[in-house]
Amino acid sequence: MSTKIKSPNEKGHGFLWALLAVLGVAVVVIGYIVISGNEEEPVEIQPVAFTVEHRDDAIILASEGTDADTPSVDLYEDYSCPHCAELAEATDEEMKEAITEGELVVNIRTLAFVSAGEGKHSTLAGTAAMTIADSGDAEAYWNFRKTLMDRQSKIFGKWSYDDFADAAQQAGADDAVVEKIRSGADQEEFDGVAADNAQKLNDETGHVSSPRIIRDGVDVPLDNWVATVTG
């Protein structure tokens, strides 16, 4: 009786089943990574003890303890500007505390010169934030703005109005505000606001850039700017 010798390149059924098992595990792992990567972190909610008002192209953050002598600054920022995100990370907590204690009034003047236009990040983000500010919900506005700055590098150029609306809902905005963001109804108004803010900054300082802290028409150095203004 002759014995058939298998070639080293000829794989038996055991090998095939083992290969299929490995491939199956790989598919599951890759699928998990893809799904996990698409899941957004929940929006962190910080309590807020000040008010928000949108007036004269500025989103005004102030507490009830302020008066005519309280220092006031214009904060120029663009939601597509990485340096604006860095400044927010470095000084927002100190700024929030000073506003809460009635030591500072901040007029946030949103720009859109980095990524402006139909479907562009600066325009979509700025419109959504303005819509929340218009509602007078300071906590939703603060936490929405914080989310956009914290995640800027991850969401830039990727989010639509639907995504911004979902984030606004997580930040606590009411249903009417969320749906208004989803529709982009305020975009034309925001385009005018951003243009006016850029013109104001250019008129006062001779050029447009961000981030900028302006007090009485003069730049405040960004390092330790809150202490500089309130000290």
LUMZA-167494 format. One line per field, with one value per residue: residue number from 1; residue in one letter; y negated, x, z of N, C-alpha, C in turn. Coordinates in steps of 0.05 Angstrom, whole numbers, plus 5000, padded with zeros to 4 digits. Atoms other than C-alpha are relative to their C-alpha. Layout:
residues N
num = NUM, ... .
residu = a, ... .
n.Y = Y, ... .
n.X = X, ... .
n.Z = Z, ... .
ca.Y = Y, ... .
ca.X = X, ... .
ca.Z = Z, ... .
c.Y = Y, ... .
c.X = X, ... .
c.Z = Z, ... .
This chain:
residues 231
num = 1, 2, 3, 4, 5, 6, 7, 8, 9, 10, 11, 12, 13, 14, 15, 16, 17, 18, 19, 20, 21, 22, 23, 24, 25, 26, 27, 28, 29, 30, 31, 32, 33, 34, 35, 36, 37, 38, 39, 40, 41, 42, 43, 44, 45, 46, 47, 48, 49, 50, 51, 52, 53, 54, 55, 56, 57, 58, 59, 60, 61, 62, 63, 64, 65, 66, 67, 68, 69, 70, 71, 72, 73, 74, 75, 76, 77, 78, 79, 80, 81, 82, 83, 84, 85, 86, 87, 88, 89, 90, 91, 92, 93, 94, 95, 96, 97, 98, 99, 100, 101, 102, 103, 104, 105, 106, 107, 108, 109, 110, 111, 112, 113, 114, 115, 116, 117, 118, 119, 120, 121, 122, 123, 124, 125, 126, 127, 128, 129, 130, 131, 132, 133, 134, 135, 136, 137, 138, 139, 140, 141, 142, 143, 144, 145, 146, 147, 148, 149, 150, 151, 152, 153, 154, 155, 156, 157, 158, 159, 160, 161, 162, 163, 164, 165, 166, 167, 168, 169, 170, 171, 172, 173, 174, 175, 176, 177, 178, 179, 180, 181, 182, 183, 184, 185, 186, 187, 188, 189, 190, 191, 192, 193, 194, 195, 196, 197, 198, 199, 200, 201, 202, 203, 204, 205, 206, 207, 208, 209, 210, 211, 212, 213, 214, 215, 216, 217, 218, 219, 220, 221, 222, 223, 224, 225, 226, 227, 228, 229, 230, 231 .
residu = m, s, t, k, i, k, s, p, n, e, k, g, h, g, f, l, w, a, l, l, a, v, l, g, v, a, v, v, v, i, g, y, i, v, i, s, g, n, e, e, e, p, v, e, i, q, p, v, a, f, t, v, e, h, r, d, d, a, i, i, l, a, s, e, g, t, d, a, d, t, p, s, v, d, l, y, e, d, y, s, c, p, h, c, a, e, l, a, e, a, t, d, e, e, m, k, e, a, i, t, e, g, e, l, v, v, n, i, r, t, l, a, f, v, s, a, g, e, g, k, h, s, t, l, a, g, t, a, a, m, t, i, a, d, s, g, d, a, e, a, y, w, n, f, r, k, t, l, m, d, r, q, s, k, i, f, g, k, w, s, y, d, d, f, a, d, a, a, q, q, a, g, a, d, d, a, v, v, e, k, i, r, s, g, a, d, q, e, e, f, d, g, v, a, a, d, n, a, q, k, l, n, d, e, t, g, h, v, s, s, p, r, i, i, r, d, g, v, d, v, p, l, d, n, w, v, a, t, v, t, g .
n.Y = 5024, 5024, 5022, 5025, 5021, 5027, 5022, 5020, 5022, 4991, 5004, 4982, 5013, 5013, 5026, 5018, 5008, 5018, 5025, 5013, 5010, 5024, 5021, 5008, 5017, 5025, 5016, 5011, 5021, 5024, 5012, 5014, 5025, 5019, 5010, 5016, 5025, 5017, 5009, 5024, 5002, 5016, 5028, 5006, 5022, 5016, 5020, 5027, 5019, 5027, 5002, 5004, 5018, 5006, 5028, 5016, 4981, 4987, 4982, 5012, 4983, 5018, 4991, 5021, 5016, 5020, 5027, 5017, 5000, 4973, 4998, 4986, 4995, 4986, 4976, 4993, 4972, 4986, 4972, 4984, 5009, 4983, 5016, 5007, 4976, 4999, 5021, 4992, 4979, 5012, 5022, 5000, 4996, 5025, 5019, 4993, 5008, 5029, 5009, 4991, 5017, 5028, 5015, 5002, 4996, 4991, 5002, 4981, 5010, 4977, 5005, 4977, 5005, 4977, 4980, 5012, 4994, 4979, 4973, 5002, 4995, 5025, 5010, 4982, 5001, 5027, 5002, 4983, 5012, 5025, 4992, 4994, 5025, 5015, 4988, 5009, 4978, 5003, 4974, 4985, 5014, 4995, 4973, 4995, 5013, 4985, 4975, 5005, 5006, 4976, 4979, 5013, 4985, 4976, 5005, 5021, 4991, 4975, 5002, 5014, 5012, 4978, 4993, 5022, 4999, 4978, 5009, 5020, 4985, 4989, 5022, 5009, 5018, 4989, 4987, 5020, 5010, 4978, 4998, 5024, 4995, 4979, 5012, 5021, 5024, 5024, 5003, 5027, 5020, 4996, 5010, 5029, 5004, 4995, 5022, 5025, 4997, 5003, 5029, 5014, 4993, 5013, 5029, 5007, 4991, 5000, 4974, 4980, 4975, 4989, 5013, 5027, 5013, 5029, 5016, 5028, 5002, 4993, 4972, 4991, 4975, 4977, 4986, 5010, 5024, 5004, 5014, 5027, 5018, 5002, 5005 .
n.X = 5017, 4984, 5009, 4999, 4986, 5011, 4981, 5001, 5017, 5027, 5010, 5023, 5025, 4994, 4988, 5021, 5018, 4985, 4998, 5027, 5005, 4983, 5012, 5025, 4993, 4990, 5024, 5013, 4983, 5000, 5027, 5002, 4984, 5014, 5024, 4992, 4989, 5022, 5016, 4989, 5001, 5022, 4993, 4997, 5017, 4990, 5020, 4993, 5014, 5000, 5020, 4991, 5017, 4988, 5008, 4979, 4981, 4984, 5013, 4991, 5000, 4997, 5015, 5016, 4984, 4984, 5010, 4987, 4971, 4989, 4985, 5013, 4982, 5010, 4985, 5004, 4992, 5011, 5002, 4981, 4973, 4989, 4989, 5023, 5005, 4979, 5005, 5023, 4991, 4982, 5011, 5029, 5008, 4995, 5020, 5026, 5001, 5000, 5027, 5018, 4995, 5006, 4975, 4993, 5021, 4987, 5015, 4989, 5006, 4993, 4991, 5003, 4982, 4983, 5015, 5026, 5015, 5020, 4990, 4974, 5002, 5003, 5027, 5019, 4996, 5008, 5029, 5012, 4995, 5016, 5028, 5003, 4998, 5025, 5021, 4995, 4992, 4971, 4987, 4998, 4981, 4973, 4991, 4998, 4975, 4978, 4998, 4989, 4971, 4986, 4999, 4996, 4983, 5013, 5025, 4996, 5006, 5014, 5027, 5022, 5018, 5011, 4981, 5000, 5026, 4998, 4983, 5016, 5019, 4986, 4992, 5023, 5017, 5027, 5006, 5004, 4973, 4987, 5010, 4992, 4972, 5000, 5009, 4982, 5016, 4986, 4974, 4997, 4995, 4973, 4981, 4998, 4987, 4971, 4988, 4999, 4979, 4974, 4997, 4995, 4973, 4982, 5001, 4987, 4972, 4986, 4999, 5017, 4988, 5012, 5018, 4992, 5014, 4998, 5012, 4999, 4987, 4972, 4995, 4990, 4984, 5016, 4990, 5012, 5016, 5022, 4987, 4992, 5024, 5015, 4982 .
n.Z = 5000, 5001, 4983, 5014, 4985, 5007, 5004, 4979, 5007, 5000, 4973, 4993, 4990, 4974, 5005, 5011, 4978, 4983, 5014, 4999, 4973, 4996, 5016, 4987, 4977, 5011, 5009, 4976, 4988, 5017, 4998, 4974, 5001, 5017, 4986, 4978, 5010, 5009, 4977, 4988, 4971, 4991, 4994, 4972, 4991, 4977, 4991, 5007, 4983, 5013, 5021, 5027, 5016, 5026, 5006, 5014, 5012, 4980, 4981, 4975, 4976, 4977, 4977, 4989, 4982, 5014, 5001, 5021, 4996, 5005, 5025, 5023, 5023, 5024, 5007, 5028, 5004, 5023, 4993, 5016, 4993, 4979, 4978, 4984, 4983, 4980, 4980, 4985, 4981, 4980, 4983, 4997, 4972, 4985, 5010, 4989, 4972, 4997, 5008, 4978, 4976, 5006, 5004, 5028, 5020, 5025, 5024, 5019, 5027, 5016, 5027, 5018, 5023, 5005, 5016, 5003, 5024, 5000, 4992, 4987, 4971, 4985, 5004, 4988, 4971, 4991, 5002, 4978, 4974, 4998, 4996, 4971, 4985, 5004, 4982, 4972, 4983, 4996, 4995, 5025, 5018, 4989, 5003, 5028, 5009, 4989, 5015, 5027, 4997, 4991, 5021, 5026, 5019, 5007, 5014, 5020, 5028, 5000, 4989, 5014, 4981, 4983, 4978, 4981, 4986, 4980, 4978, 4986, 4983, 4977, 4982, 4985, 5015, 5003, 5025, 5021, 5007, 5014, 5027, 5015, 5008, 5021, 5025, 5009, 5006, 4992, 5013, 5013, 4979, 4990, 5020, 4996, 4974, 5003, 5016, 4984, 4980, 5014, 5006, 4975, 4992, 5019, 4995, 4975, 4998, 5025, 5013, 4989, 4993, 4975, 4982, 4991, 4977, 5004, 4979, 5008, 5026, 4999, 4995, 4975, 5004, 4995, 4976, 4975, 5007, 4980, 4977, 5009, 5002, 4975, 4978 .
ca.Y = 5000, 4933, 4873, 4806, 4752, 4683, 4623, 4573, 4522, 4564, 4543, 4590, 4575, 4560, 4504, 4475, 4475, 4442, 4389, 4375, 4368, 4318, 4278, 4278, 4249, 4197, 4174, 4167, 4127, 4081, 4071, 4052, 4002, 3970, 3966, 3940, 3888, 3862, 3853, 3783, 3771, 3745, 3669, 3649, 3604, 3550, 3509, 3436, 3377, 3319, 3295, 3294, 3241, 3231, 3157, 3111, 3170, 3194, 3253, 3221, 3262, 3226, 3239, 3199, 3172, 3128, 3053, 2995, 3003, 3077, 3090, 3110, 3141, 3164, 3235, 3247, 3321, 3367, 3438, 3462, 3428, 3477, 3421, 3401, 3472, 3469, 3403, 3431, 3492, 3448, 3393, 3411, 3436, 3373, 3331, 3368, 3357, 3283, 3274, 3313, 3270, 3206, 3186, 3188, 3180, 3216, 3197, 3257, 3231, 3292, 3289, 3334, 3315, 3382, 3427, 3384, 3397, 3447, 3513, 3487, 3503, 3431, 3413, 3475, 3473, 3398, 3401, 3457, 3422, 3356, 3392, 3418, 3350, 3319, 3366, 3336, 3404, 3389, 3460, 3491, 3438, 3446, 3521, 3522, 3472, 3512, 3576, 3544, 3517, 3581, 3625, 3576, 3619, 3680, 3647, 3594, 3602, 3663, 3638, 3617, 3577, 3644, 3658, 3588, 3595, 3662, 3631, 3572, 3621, 3656, 3588, 3575, 3531, 3537, 3573, 3510, 3485, 3553, 3556, 3485, 3504, 3566, 3523, 3471, 3416, 3366, 3373, 3309, 3269, 3300, 3283, 3210, 3214, 3245, 3193, 3136, 3164, 3170, 3098, 3074, 3110, 3083, 3012, 3014, 3050, 3049, 3123, 3185, 3246, 3291, 3302, 3230, 3197, 3124, 3074, 3002, 3014, 3041, 3113, 3147, 3198, 3267, 3296, 3289, 3241, 3252, 3232, 3174, 3146, 3160, 3148 .
ca.X = 5000, 5028, 5025, 5008, 5056, 5024, 5061, 5081, 5040, 4977, 4935, 4887, 4817, 4844, 4886, 4827, 4782, 4837, 4847, 4772, 4770, 4828, 4795, 4729, 4762, 4797, 4731, 4700, 4759, 4761, 4686, 4691, 4746, 4706, 4642, 4679, 4715, 4648, 4619, 4627, 4644, 4586, 4586, 4613, 4565, 4594, 4546, 4544, 4526, 4526, 4483, 4490, 4463, 4474, 4475, 4513, 4548, 4577, 4558, 4562, 4580, 4569, 4544, 4494, 4550, 4580, 4574, 4600, 4670, 4677, 4732, 4705, 4742, 4727, 4749, 4758, 4758, 4745, 4720, 4769, 4830, 4875, 4907, 4837, 4827, 4894, 4876, 4809, 4842, 4893, 4848, 4774, 4770, 4802, 4757, 4695, 4713, 4726, 4659, 4623, 4654, 4633, 4705, 4701, 4653, 4672, 4644, 4657, 4662, 4661, 4700, 4696, 4756, 4792, 4738, 4680, 4625, 4570, 4585, 4650, 4667, 4675, 4607, 4570, 4600, 4591, 4519, 4502, 4535, 4500, 4433, 4444, 4466, 4404, 4362, 4393, 4415, 4484, 4498, 4482, 4522, 4583, 4585, 4572, 4628, 4674, 4658, 4674, 4741, 4760, 4745, 4765, 4820, 4774, 4712, 4741, 4711, 4672, 4610, 4545, 4489, 4460, 4523, 4524, 4450, 4463, 4519, 4474, 4422, 4473, 4495, 4425, 4395, 4319, 4286, 4267, 4339, 4365, 4319, 4336, 4410, 4394, 4360, 4416, 4364, 4411, 4468, 4455, 4451, 4516, 4552, 4535, 4557, 4624, 4637, 4620, 4666, 4723, 4711, 4710, 4775, 4808, 4785, 4812, 4878, 4894, 4889, 4846, 4873, 4854, 4854, 4855, 4836, 4820, 4808, 4792, 4817, 4884, 4911, 4920, 4977, 4947, 4992, 4955, 4906, 4851, 4898, 4924, 4854, 4825, 4887 .
ca.Z = 5000, 4981, 5027, 4999, 5022, 5027, 5002, 5056, 5018, 5021, 5081, 5116, 5141, 5211, 5184, 5146, 5207, 5248, 5194, 5191, 5266, 5266, 5210, 5248, 5310, 5267, 5236, 5305, 5332, 5271, 5274, 5348, 5334, 5278, 5319, 5380, 5338, 5313, 5382, 5410, 5482, 5523, 5532, 5599, 5637, 5682, 5725, 5707, 5752, 5702, 5645, 5570, 5523, 5449, 5434, 5386, 5353, 5419, 5463, 5532, 5593, 5659, 5730, 5770, 5813, 5759, 5754, 5711, 5741, 5725, 5674, 5606, 5548, 5477, 5464, 5389, 5371, 5312, 5322, 5269, 5300, 5337, 5377, 5401, 5426, 5461, 5495, 5516, 5547, 5583, 5610, 5606, 5678, 5705, 5660, 5683, 5756, 5746, 5709, 5764, 5819, 5784, 5770, 5694, 5636, 5571, 5504, 5459, 5387, 5342, 5277, 5215, 5173, 5180, 5150, 5128, 5078, 5062, 5098, 5129, 5201, 5227, 5198, 5222, 5292, 5300, 5277, 5326, 5385, 5369, 5365, 5436, 5461, 5432, 5476, 5539, 5565, 5594, 5617, 5550, 5513, 5559, 5555, 5480, 5467, 5513, 5475, 5407, 5432, 5468, 5407, 5352, 5322, 5321, 5291, 5245, 5175, 5196, 5232, 5198, 5229, 5253, 5293, 5323, 5340, 5375, 5416, 5434, 5459, 5502, 5529, 5553, 5499, 5493, 5436, 5397, 5399, 5377, 5318, 5298, 5297, 5256, 5204, 5200, 5202, 5235, 5186, 5147, 5211, 5236, 5170, 5184, 5257, 5239, 5185, 5232, 5286, 5236, 5214, 5286, 5301, 5239, 5253, 5324, 5313, 5239, 5226, 5237, 5273, 5331, 5388, 5413, 5479, 5468, 5523, 5505, 5435, 5457, 5456, 5523, 5525, 5523, 5578, 5644, 5611, 5664, 5721, 5680, 5669, 5738, 5780 .
c.Y = 4975, 4979, 4974, 4979, 4973, 4980, 4982, 4977, 5008, 4999, 5018, 4984, 4986, 4973, 4980, 4990, 4980, 4973, 4985, 4988, 4974, 4976, 4990, 4981, 4973, 4981, 4988, 4977, 4975, 4986, 4985, 4974, 4979, 4988, 4982, 4973, 4981, 4989, 4976, 5002, 4984, 4972, 4996, 4975, 4987, 4981, 4972, 4981, 4971, 5001, 4998, 4983, 4995, 4973, 4986, 5017, 5015, 5019, 4993, 5018, 4982, 5011, 4976, 4981, 4979, 4972, 4985, 5001, 5028, 5001, 5016, 5002, 5012, 5023, 5008, 5029, 5011, 5030, 5018, 4994, 5017, 4984, 4990, 5023, 5002, 4979, 5008, 5021, 4988, 4981, 5000, 5003, 4975, 4978, 5005, 4992, 4970, 4988, 5006, 4982, 4971, 4982, 4994, 5004, 5006, 4998, 5018, 4991, 5022, 4991, 5025, 4996, 5024, 5020, 4990, 5009, 5023, 5027, 4999, 5000, 4975, 4990, 5017, 4998, 4973, 4996, 5015, 4987, 4974, 5007, 5007, 4975, 4984, 5010, 4990, 5022, 5001, 5027, 5016, 4987, 5006, 5028, 5008, 4988, 5016, 5026, 4995, 4994, 5024, 5020, 4989, 5017, 5026, 4995, 4981, 5012, 5025, 4997, 4984, 4986, 5021, 5006, 4977, 5000, 5022, 4992, 4979, 5013, 5012, 4978, 4988, 4981, 5012, 5009, 4980, 4989, 5021, 5002, 4976, 5003, 5020, 4989, 4979, 4974, 4974, 4994, 4972, 4978, 5003, 4989, 4970, 4993, 5004, 4979, 4974, 5002, 4997, 4971, 4984, 5004, 4986, 4970, 4992, 5006, 5001, 5027, 5020, 5026, 5010, 5020, 4972, 4992, 4970, 4986, 4970, 4996, 5008, 5030, 5004, 5025, 5024, 5016, 4987, 4976, 4994, 4985, 4972, 4981, 4996, 4992, 4971 .
c.X = 5018, 4988, 5003, 5013, 4989, 5023, 4999, 4982, 4970, 4989, 4976, 4977, 5005, 5012, 4979, 4982, 5015, 5003, 4974, 4995, 5016, 4988, 4974, 5006, 5010, 4978, 4986, 5015, 4999, 4973, 4996, 5015, 4986, 4976, 5008, 5011, 4978, 4983, 5013, 4998, 4975, 5010, 5001, 4984, 5012, 4977, 5009, 4983, 5003, 4980, 5014, 4980, 5014, 4990, 5023, 5023, 5018, 4982, 5012, 4997, 5005, 4983, 4984, 5016, 5017, 4987, 5017, 5031, 5013, 5015, 4985, 5019, 4984, 5019, 4993, 5010, 4985, 5000, 5018, 5029, 5012, 5012, 4977, 4993, 5021, 4995, 4976, 5008, 5017, 4986, 4970, 4991, 5004, 4980, 4973, 4998, 4998, 4972, 4980, 5002, 4994, 5024, 5006, 4975, 5015, 4980, 5013, 4991, 5010, 5008, 4996, 5018, 5017, 4986, 4972, 4986, 4981, 5014, 5027, 4998, 4996, 4971, 4980, 5001, 4991, 4970, 4987, 5004, 4984, 4971, 4995, 5001, 4975, 4977, 5003, 5008, 5030, 5014, 5003, 5020, 5029, 5010, 5001, 5026, 5025, 5004, 5013, 5030, 5016, 5004, 5007, 5016, 4986, 4976, 5002, 4994, 4983, 4970, 4982, 4983, 4987, 5018, 5000, 4974, 5000, 5017, 4986, 4980, 5013, 5009, 4977, 4982, 4972, 4995, 4997, 5027, 5015, 4991, 5007, 5029, 5000, 4992, 5019, 4987, 5014, 5026, 5004, 5005, 5029, 5021, 5003, 5014, 5030, 5014, 5002, 5022, 5028, 5005, 5007, 5029, 5021, 5001, 5016, 5030, 5015, 5002, 4981, 5015, 4987, 5019, 5011, 4983, 5004, 4986, 5004, 5016, 5029, 5003, 5010, 5017, 4985, 5009, 4989, 4982, 4978, 5011, 5008, 4976, 4987, 5018, 5003 .
c.Z = 5000, 5018, 4986, 5018, 4992, 4997, 5024, 4995, 4999, 5028, 5004, 5010, 5027, 4997, 4991, 5021, 5018, 4987, 5000, 5027, 5006, 4985, 5013, 5023, 4990, 4991, 5024, 5012, 4983, 5001, 5026, 4999, 4984, 5014, 5023, 4991, 4991, 5023, 5012, 5030, 5009, 5007, 5030, 5008, 5025, 5008, 4995, 5018, 4989, 4977, 4973, 4985, 4974, 4992, 4986, 4991, 5020, 5017, 5028, 5023, 5024, 5023, 5011, 5018, 4986, 5001, 4979, 5003, 4995, 4974, 4979, 4977, 4977, 4995, 4972, 4996, 4976, 5007, 4984, 5006, 5022, 5023, 5019, 5018, 5022, 5022, 5018, 5021, 5023, 5020, 5005, 5029, 5016, 4991, 5012, 5029, 5004, 4992, 5023, 5024, 4995, 4995, 4971, 4983, 4974, 4978, 4979, 4972, 4981, 4972, 4983, 4976, 4994, 4981, 4997, 4974, 5004, 5007, 5013, 5030, 5017, 4999, 5015, 5031, 5012, 5000, 5023, 5027, 5003, 5005, 5030, 5017, 4998, 5018, 5029, 5019, 5003, 5004, 4974, 4982, 5010, 4994, 4970, 4989, 5010, 4984, 4972, 5002, 5008, 4977, 4972, 4981, 4991, 4981, 4977, 4972, 4998, 5008, 4981, 5021, 5018, 5023, 5021, 5016, 5022, 5024, 5016, 5018, 5024, 5020, 5015, 4986, 4997, 4972, 4977, 4990, 4984, 4971, 4982, 4990, 4977, 4973, 4988, 4995, 5006, 4984, 4987, 5020, 5011, 4980, 5004, 5026, 4997, 4984, 5015, 5021, 4987, 4993, 5024, 5009, 4982, 5004, 5025, 5001, 4974, 4986, 5014, 5005, 5026, 5012, 5008, 5024, 4997, 5023, 4993, 4975, 4998, 5006, 5029, 4995, 5009, 5025, 5025, 4996, 5021, 5024, 4993, 5001, 5027, 5023, 5008 .
